[in-house]
Amino acid sequence: MRHNKARYQLNRFTSWHKATVKSLVRNLLTRQSIKTTQARAKAARGLAEHLITLGKENSLAAKRQAYKFLGDHRLVNLLFSDIAVRFGSRIGGYTRVIPFGRRRGDDASLVIFELTEKKEIKKPVKKAKKEKGHIHEGQEAHPHEEIKEKPKTSTAVEEREKHIEKEKPSSKGFLKGIRGIFKKERDLSQ
């Protein structure tokens, strides 16, 4: 009998259910925040919190249990060295589920499933493209001034590469060969 064995089945067979929950937890640990349905987030929440608790133990047995579920040494290392350290002072409540809205196609309730203590990831700042000429910060270019560029000097290697590129046949390959055949037949008939 199945007494007291309730869980979020997610309308899947057991193996599909396990794969879905495993994928959700792995993505949560790598990205720290994911967007999913409410039912999936609730199904994965308990397992994610259990893995973080294992990470706080930091023993070989705990690492083996985490690897048995995650199946990736880098992810286990991330869990034990980075994520679990952030939750060292917490007793529980490592994840949160924030309502996000409804999905357009089937009206499923969407949520943001994330770790409560996220690591700030700094995005690299893109460098501004240099304009022609040398204009320093604080200076403005006058519209009547012509900006002169330095003439580009080419080396012997660059000249050789240009010459080789001109000699290469075009990359049309097979179709070019067929066109050549039909063109010759057409020329012969005239």
C-alpha positions as CSV (number, residue, x, y, z in Angstrom):
1,M,0.0,0.0,0.0
2,R,1.1,3.6,-0.7
3,H,0.4,5.1,2.7
4,N,2.0,8.5,3.3
5,K,4.0,8.6,0.0
6,A,2.7,11.8,-1.5
7,R,4.9,13.8,-3.8
8,Y,4.7,16.1,-6.8
9,Q,4.4,13.6,-9.6
10,L,4.4,16.3,-12.3
11,N,2.3,14.1,-14.6
12,R,5.4,11.9,-15.5
13,F,6.6,8.4,-15.1
14,T,9.0,7.9,-12.2
15,S,12.2,8.1,-14.3
16,W,11.0,11.2,-16.1
17,H,10.1,12.8,-12.8
18,K,13.5,12.1,-11.4
19,A,15.2,13.5,-14.5
20,T,13.1,16.7,-14.3
21,V,13.8,17.3,-10.7
22,K,17.5,16.6,-11.2
23,S,17.7,19.0,-14.1
24,L,16.0,21.7,-12.1
25,V,18.3,21.3,-9.1
26,R,21.5,21.3,-11.3
27,N,20.4,24.4,-13.1
28,L,19.5,26.1,-9.8
29,L,22.9,25.4,-8.4
30,T,24.8,26.6,-11.5
31,R,22.7,29.7,-12.3
32,Q,21.4,30.6,-8.8
33,S,18.1,31.6,-10.2
34,I,15.8,30.0,-12.7
35,K,12.3,30.6,-14.1
36,T,10.0,27.6,-14.0
37,T,6.4,26.5,-13.1
38,Q,5.3,26.5,-9.5
39,A,4.7,22.7,-9.3
40,R,8.2,22.0,-10.6
41,A,9.8,24.5,-8.2
42,K,7.9,22.9,-5.3
43,A,9.0,19.4,-6.4
44,A,12.7,20.4,-6.6
45,R,12.8,22.6,-3.5
46,G,13.2,19.8,-0.9
47,L,16.0,18.2,-2.8
48,A,17.9,21.4,-3.4
49,E,17.8,22.2,0.3
50,H,18.9,18.7,1.2
51,L,21.9,19.1,-1.1
52,I,22.9,22.4,0.4
53,T,22.7,20.8,3.9
54,L,25.0,18.0,2.7
55,G,27.3,20.7,1.4
56,K,27.5,22.3,4.9
57,E,28.6,18.9,6.4
58,N,31.7,19.0,4.1
59,S,32.6,15.3,4.6
60,L,33.7,12.7,2.1
61,A,30.4,10.8,2.6
62,A,28.4,13.9,2.0
63,K,30.4,14.6,-1.2
64,R,29.7,11.1,-2.4
65,Q,26.0,11.4,-1.7
66,A,25.9,14.7,-3.6
67,Y,27.8,13.2,-6.5
68,K,25.4,10.3,-6.6
69,F,22.6,12.7,-7.4
70,L,24.4,15.5,-9.3
71,G,26.7,13.3,-11.3
72,D,29.2,16.1,-12.0
73,H,32.5,16.7,-10.0
74,R,32.6,20.4,-10.9
75,L,29.1,20.9,-9.6
76,V,29.8,19.1,-6.4
77,N,32.9,21.2,-5.9
78,L,30.9,24.3,-6.5
79,L,28.3,23.2,-4.0
80,F,30.8,22.4,-1.3
81,S,33.3,25.2,-1.8
82,D,31.0,28.1,-2.8
83,I,27.3,27.7,-2.2
84,A,27.3,25.8,1.1
85,V,29.8,28.4,2.5
86,R,27.4,31.2,1.9
87,F,24.7,29.4,3.9
88,G,27.0,28.6,6.9
89,S,25.0,30.6,9.4
90,R,21.6,29.6,8.2
91,I,19.7,26.6,9.6
92,G,17.3,26.2,6.6
93,G,15.4,28.2,4.0
94,Y,18.1,28.1,1.3
95,T,15.7,28.6,-1.6
96,R,12.8,30.8,-2.3
97,V,9.9,30.7,-4.8
98,I,8.7,34.1,-6.1
99,P,5.5,34.3,-8.1
100,F,6.2,35.6,-11.6
101,G,3.0,35.5,-13.6
102,R,1.1,33.1,-15.9
103,R,2.4,31.3,-18.9
104,R,0.7,32.4,-22.1
105,G,0.1,29.0,-23.7
106,D,-1.4,27.0,-20.9
107,D,-1.9,29.6,-18.1
108,A,0.5,27.7,-15.8
109,S,1.7,29.7,-12.9
110,L,5.3,30.7,-13.4
111,V,7.8,31.4,-10.5
112,I,11.3,32.5,-10.1
113,F,13.1,29.7,-8.1
114,E,16.3,31.0,-6.6
115,L,18.8,30.7,-3.8
116,T,18.3,33.2,-1.0
117,E,22.0,34.1,-0.8
118,K,23.1,34.8,-4.3
119,K,26.6,35.7,-5.3
120,E,26.9,38.9,-7.3
121,I,28.1,38.2,-10.8
122,K,29.8,41.3,-12.3
123,K,29.2,41.6,-16.0
124,P,32.2,42.7,-18.0
125,V,31.8,46.3,-19.1
126,K,32.0,46.7,-22.9
127,K,34.6,49.1,-24.1
128,A,33.2,52.0,-26.2
129,K,34.2,51.9,-29.8
130,K,36.9,54.3,-30.7
131,E,35.9,57.0,-33.1
132,K,38.0,58.0,-36.0
133,G,40.8,60.2,-35.0
134,H,42.2,60.9,-31.5
135,I,39.7,62.7,-29.4
136,H,40.4,62.7,-25.7
137,E,37.8,62.6,-23.0
138,G,36.4,66.1,-22.4
139,Q,37.2,67.3,-25.9
140,E,34.6,67.6,-28.6
141,A,35.3,67.2,-32.3
142,H,34.5,70.2,-34.3
143,P,32.2,69.5,-37.2
144,H,34.3,71.5,-39.7
145,E,37.5,69.8,-38.8
146,E,38.5,66.8,-40.9
147,I,39.7,63.9,-39.0
148,K,42.8,62.5,-40.6
149,E,43.7,58.8,-40.3
150,K,47.2,57.5,-40.4
151,P,47.9,55.6,-43.6
152,K,47.9,51.9,-43.0
153,T,51.2,50.2,-43.9
154,S,50.9,46.7,-45.1
155,T,53.5,44.1,-44.5
156,A,54.8,41.6,-47.0
157,V,52.8,38.8,-45.3
158,E,49.5,40.7,-45.6
159,E,50.3,41.3,-49.3
160,R,50.9,37.6,-49.8
161,E,47.7,36.6,-48.0
162,K,45.7,39.0,-50.2
163,H,47.3,37.5,-53.3
164,I,46.5,33.9,-52.2
165,E,42.9,34.9,-51.5
166,K,42.5,36.2,-55.0
167,E,43.8,33.0,-56.5
168,K,41.4,30.8,-54.5
169,P,38.3,29.6,-56.3
170,S,35.0,30.8,-54.9
171,S,33.4,28.7,-52.2
172,K,30.3,27.8,-54.3
173,G,31.8,24.4,-54.9
174,F,29.4,21.9,-56.5
175,L,26.9,24.3,-58.0
176,K,29.6,26.3,-59.7
177,G,30.9,23.2,-61.4
178,I,27.4,22.3,-62.7
179,R,26.8,25.9,-63.9
180,G,30.1,25.7,-65.8
181,I,29.1,22.5,-67.5
182,F,25.7,23.8,-68.7
183,K,27.2,27.1,-69.7
184,K,29.7,25.4,-72.0
185,E,26.9,23.3,-73.6
186,R,24.9,26.5,-74.2
187,D,27.8,28.3,-75.7
188,L,28.5,25.3,-78.1
189,S,24.9,25.3,-79.4
190,Q,25.0,29.0,-80.4
